[in-house]
Amino acid sequence: MPSTDCLIIWIYGSISVKHCLIRYATRIVLSGTIMKIITRQLAHFNCFIILSWLLWPVHVQATAMYRWVDEEGRVYYSYTIPPEATKLERSQLNKNGLTVKTMSAAKTKEQIAEEKWLAELKEKLRKIREKQMNDDRRLLSTYSDVEQLDNSYLARLKTLDDTQKQVEVLHDKLKDELKDLQAQLSKAKELDSIKRLKQFILDKQAGIDEYAHALNQNTSEKEKIKTEYKQQRSRFLELLEQVAEQKKAEAAKSLD
């Protein structure tokens, strides 16, 4: 038997420690002082090995597995996604190999352009619907019945008709005055008279042109109001029908 000052040590530990030390393990007879130093160093080394072993599963579990298929139908599995695969649809798998998340493929230029066009179209339609709702509210708040709407538009058209008649009278008057000035100019002999008549003719012609422009604007305005009148009247009748149906439904609901 060895003395109490000596100790026989059989070194055991983790797999990593065994691989490093087992081929050197022998029955070593050491003094008590040397044994304490080696024991302390081995304790530190084993703590490091144990901590590394405990942390290793956490690192593995934190790394996601990805699956994707390339353009040629080949399937790939990897913990990292290469740059050429970022444009492809890919799946993230859990430790059991089940899909937990799917990432869509990168959009093509055509898809991006189409989405932009659809977004713009959607915004335009939204503005149209919003304008229609505002017009409907204004229509219902302005007129209480169809007769009131008719009278309003007929009054506007009558005002335009009266204005047009007045402008036509002034227009015809300027045309007659222009004819008189042209006749005087043909008979004038003095230079001052000729110069003065030419200026009068220019002024009359400018007035005639202005009245002609006003008559054209008046005609366009009348056509615009007639079209608006027809549309507003049709829409107003639809709204009145909707309001009547809504009141009827509310009345029936209150009876229940």
Secondary structure by P-SEA (a helix, b strand, c coil): cccccbbbbbbbccaaaaaacccccccccccaaaaaaaaaaaaaaaaaaaaaaaaaaaaaaabbbbbbccccccccccccccccccccbbbbbcccccccbbbbccccaaaaaaaaaaaaaaaaaaaaaaaaaaaaaaaaaccccaaaaaaaaaaaaaaaaaaaaaaaaaaaaaaaaaaaaaaaaaacccaaaaaaaaaaaaaaaaaaaaaaaaaaaaaaaaaaaaaaaaaaaaaaaaaaaaaaaaaaaaaaaaac
